[in-house]
Amino acid sequence: MLHFLFDPFAFAFMRRALVGCVALSLAGPPLGVILVLRRMSLMSDVLQHGILPGLALGAMFGGLSFWAMGLGGLIAGLCVALLAGLAARATSGREDSQLAGAYLIALALGVALVSHQQGIDLAELLFGSVLGVTNVALQLIAGVASLSLLGLAVIWRPLVLDSFDPVFLRSIGGHGGLWHMAFLGLVVLCVVAGYSALGTLMSVGLMMLPAIAARHFAVSLSGQVRAAMAIALLASLLGLLVSYYADMASGPAIILTAGGVWLLGVLAGPQQSVRARLVRKSHLTG
């Protein structure tokens, strides 16, 4: 068993992949829990498409550099979130519909830019290459993860209060919109960090699937955050092992493992699961 667990990580590329996934597992799931709490689960999907034109422009002006592409993706993601928010407030429309319009434009623009840019593999950009993570990419991921955790710690109290009782926060001059935009900025940071390992289409998987699954294993918000981080770490380790032994792409293996934990929680988790509902129903009828 020990050989099964540790032999794959004798290779440097496997160790780099594990370190990168651990950093994403610590930074992303807490943000995912808040997104679920605020009923904004699909926001991460919007932003992962929204960063694509920024990645392409970063490569166009700065070459195939993770720092250049990461900065471009960050700016693009923030612009998409800000544009949608301003449009919603200026027109009294729903923010989700404005986000849908903004991200579709960004996605189309990004694909158009990538298709005319030499040297960019669209498939790798969309789906990532966990085993190809470089030391430079690890520095970016580690830096973003640290900044994200620190930033979330700073805004945690007003953000949670705004999630549960925005009217009260507004009544005491809490500026909920400011905390909302700061939170979206942290989500964009994590999505940008994740693209280098899991690609733009899968970078939110390690953020959202553990967060969704955590609702079936914990009741309190802090418990869900801890459960989401534990699930993400477990999915990263098991996903890399599955990838190594089954000769499977690492990104999908990690996301599918997290999805398996979610399905397990749906069926047999202690909270809000099929099993929990059946037990409660039999108790009431008995």
C-alpha positions in Angstrom: 0.0 0.0 0.0 2.8 2.4 0.9 4.5 1.7 -2.5 1.2 2.2 -4.2 0.8 5.6 -2.6 4.3 7.0 -2.7 6.0 5.4 -5.8 4.4 7.8 -8.3 5.7 10.8 -6.4 9.3 9.7 -6.9 9.0 11.7 -10.2 9.5 15.4 -10.0 6.6 16.2 -12.3 4.2 14.3 -10.0 5.5 16.2 -7.0 5.0 19.5 -8.8 1.5 18.5 -9.8 0.6 17.5 -6.2 2.0 20.7 -4.8 0.0 22.8 -7.3 -3.2 20.9 -6.6 -2.7 21.2 -2.8 -2.4 25.0 -3.1 -5.5 25.2 -5.3 -7.3 22.8 -2.8 -6.6 25.2 0.1 -7.5 28.4 -1.7 -10.4 27.5 -4.0 -12.9 25.5 -1.9 -13.5 28.2 0.8 -14.5 30.6 -2.1 -16.7 27.9 -3.5 -18.5 27.5 -0.2 -19.3 31.2 -0.2 -20.4 31.1 -3.9 -22.8 28.2 -3.0 -24.0 30.2 0.1 -24.7 33.3 -2.0 -26.4 31.1 -4.7 -23.7 32.1 -7.2 -22.4 28.7 -8.1 -22.4 29.4 -11.8 -20.4 32.6 -11.3 -17.2 30.7 -11.3 -18.2 29.1 -14.7 -18.8 32.6 -16.1 -15.4 33.9 -14.9 -13.5 30.9 -16.2 -14.7 31.8 -19.7 -14.3 35.5 -19.1 -10.5 35.2 -18.6 -9.8 33.6 -22.0 -9.3 36.9 -24.0 -7.0 38.2 -21.3 -4.9 35.0 -21.5 -4.7 35.4 -25.3 -3.8 39.1 -25.1 -1.2 38.4 -22.5 0.4 35.8 -24.8 0.2 38.2 -27.7 2.1 41.0 -25.9 4.2 39.1 -23.4 4.8 35.7 -25.0 3.9 32.3 -23.5 4.7 33.5 -20.0 2.5 32.4 -17.1 3.0 35.8 -15.5 1.9 37.7 -18.7 -1.0 35.4 -19.4 -2.0 35.4 -15.8 -2.0 39.2 -15.6 -4.1 39.4 -18.8 -6.5 36.8 -17.5 -6.9 38.6 -14.2 -7.6 41.9 -15.9 -10.1 40.3 -18.3 -11.9 38.5 -15.5 -12.2 41.6 -13.4 -13.5 43.5 -16.4 -16.2 40.9 -17.0 -17.3 40.9 -13.4 -17.3 44.7 -13.2 -19.1 45.2 -16.5 -21.8 42.8 -15.6 -22.3 44.4 -12.1 -22.4 47.9 -13.6 -24.8 46.9 -16.3 -27.1 45.3 -13.8 -27.2 48.3 -11.6 -27.5 50.8 -14.5 -30.5 48.9 -16.1 -32.1 47.4 -13.0 -31.6 44.0 -14.7 -30.6 40.7 -13.1 -26.8 40.4 -12.6 -26.8 36.7 -13.8 -28.3 37.6 -17.2 -25.7 40.5 -17.6 -23.0 38.0 -16.7 -24.2 35.6 -19.3 -24.0 38.3 -22.0 -20.6 39.5 -20.9 -19.0 36.0 -20.6 -20.4 34.9 -24.0 -18.8 37.9 -25.7 -15.5 37.3 -23.8 -15.5 33.6 -24.7 -16.0 34.4 -28.4 -13.4 37.1 -28.4 -10.9 34.8 -26.6 -11.4 31.9 -29.0 -11.0 34.4 -31.9 -7.8 35.8 -30.5 -6.3 32.3 -29.7 -7.1 31.0 -33.2 -5.0 33.8 -34.7 -2.1 33.5 -32.2 0.7 31.2 -33.1 2.1 28.9 -30.5 -0.9 28.6 -28.2 -2.5 25.2 -27.9 -6.2 25.9 -27.5 -6.9 22.4 -26.1 -4.2 22.8 -23.4 -5.4 26.3 -22.6 -9.0 25.0 -22.1 -8.2 21.7 -20.4 -4.8 22.2 -18.8 -1.9 19.9 -18.2 -1.4 19.1 -14.5 1.7 17.0 -15.0 3.3 19.8 -17.1 3.2 22.4 -14.3 6.5 24.2 -14.2 8.2 25.9 -11.2 7.1 29.3 -12.5 3.5 28.1 -12.6 3.9 26.8 -9.1 5.1 30.2 -7.9 2.1 31.8 -9.5 -0.3 29.2 -7.9 1.3 29.5 -4.5 1.3 33.2 -4.5 -2.3 33.5 -5.6 -3.4 30.9 -3.1 -1.7 32.7 -0.2 -3.1 36.1 -1.3 -6.6 34.6 -1.7 -6.6 33.0 1.8 -5.3 36.2 3.3 -7.8 38.3 1.4 -10.7 36.0 2.4 -9.7 36.2 6.0 -9.8 40.0 5.9 -13.3 40.2 4.3 -14.8 37.1 5.9 -17.0 38.7 8.6 -18.7 41.4 6.4 -18.9 39.0 3.5 -20.8 36.3 5.6 -23.0 39.0 7.1 -23.8 40.3 3.6 -24.6 36.7 2.6 -27.1 36.1 5.5 -28.5 39.5 6.1 -27.6 42.2 3.5 -30.3 44.5 4.8 -28.8 44.7 8.3 -25.3 45.2 6.8 -26.7 48.1 4.7 -28.4 49.6 7.7 -25.1 49.9 9.6 -23.2 51.3 6.6 -21.5 48.1 5.7 -21.1 48.7 2.0 -22.1 45.2 0.8 -21.3 46.0 -2.8 -17.7 46.7 -1.9 -17.2 43.3 -0.2 -19.0 41.6 -3.1 -16.6 43.0 -5.6 -13.6 42.2 -3.4 -14.9 38.6 -3.2 -15.3 38.4 -7.0 -11.8 39.6 -7.3 -10.5 36.7 -5.2 -12.6 34.2 -7.3 -11.0 35.6 -10.4 -7.5 35.2 -8.9 -8.1 31.6 -8.1 -9.6 30.9 -11.6 -6.5 32.5 -13.2 -4.2 30.4 -10.9 -6.1 27.2 -11.8 -5.8 27.7 -15.6 -2.1 26.8 -15.6 -2.8 23.4 -14.0 -6.3 22.5 -14.9 -7.1 24.8 -17.9 -9.9 27.4 -18.1 -12.7 24.9 -18.5 -11.8 22.8 -15.5 -10.1 25.2 -13.1 -13.3 25.8 -11.2 -13.9 22.1 -10.7 -11.6 21.9 -7.8 -13.2 25.0 -6.4 -16.9 24.1 -6.8 -17.3 20.3 -6.6 -15.8 20.0 -3.1 -17.8 23.0 -2.0 -21.1 21.5 -3.3 -20.2 18.1 -1.7 -19.4 19.7 1.6 -23.1 20.5 2.2 -23.7 16.8 2.5 -21.0 16.4 5.2 -21.3 19.4 7.5 -24.0 21.8 8.7 -22.1 24.9 9.8 -20.4 27.3 7.4 -17.0 26.7 9.1 -17.6 22.9 8.9 -18.4 23.1 5.2 -15.2 25.0 4.6 -13.1 22.4 6.4 -15.0 19.6 4.6 -14.6 21.2 1.2 -10.8 21.6 1.7 -10.5 18.0 2.9 -12.4 16.7 -0.1 -10.4 18.8 -2.5 -7.1 17.5 -1.0 -8.4 13.9 -1.2 -9.5 14.3 -4.8 -6.2 15.8 -5.8 -4.2 12.9 -4.3 -6.5 10.1 -5.5 -6.9 11.8 -8.9 -3.2 11.9 -9.5 -2.9 8.3 -8.5 -5.7 7.3 -10.9 -4.0 9.3 -13.6 -0.7 7.6 -13.0 -1.9 4.0 -12.8 -4.7 4.2 -15.3 -2.8 6.3 -17.9 -5.6 8.9 -17.8 -5.4 12.7 -18.2 -4.7 14.2 -14.7 -7.2 17.1 -14.8 -10.2 15.0 -15.6 -9.1 12.3 -13.1 -9.0 14.9 -10.3 -12.3 16.4 -11.2 -14.0 13.0 -11.6 -12.7 12.0 -8.2 -14.2 15.1 -6.6 -17.4 14.4 -8.5 -17.4 10.8 -7.1 -17.2 12.2 -3.6 -20.1 14.5 -4.3 -22.2 11.7 -5.6 -21.3 9.7 -2.5 -22.5 12.6 -0.4 -25.7 12.9 -2.3 -26.5 9.2 -1.8 -25.2 8.5 1.7 -23.9 11.7 3.3 -25.0 12.6 6.9 -26.7 15.8 5.7 -29.2 16.5 2.9 -28.7 13.1 1.3 -31.0 10.4 0.0 -30.0 8.2 3.0 -30.6 10.9 5.5 -34.0 11.7 4.0 -35.0 8.0 4.0 -33.9 7.6 7.6 -35.9 10.7 8.7 -38.9 9.5 6.8 -38.8 6.1 8.4 -38.4 7.7 11.8 -41.5 9.9 11.3 -43.7 7.1 9.9 -42.5 4.7 12.7 
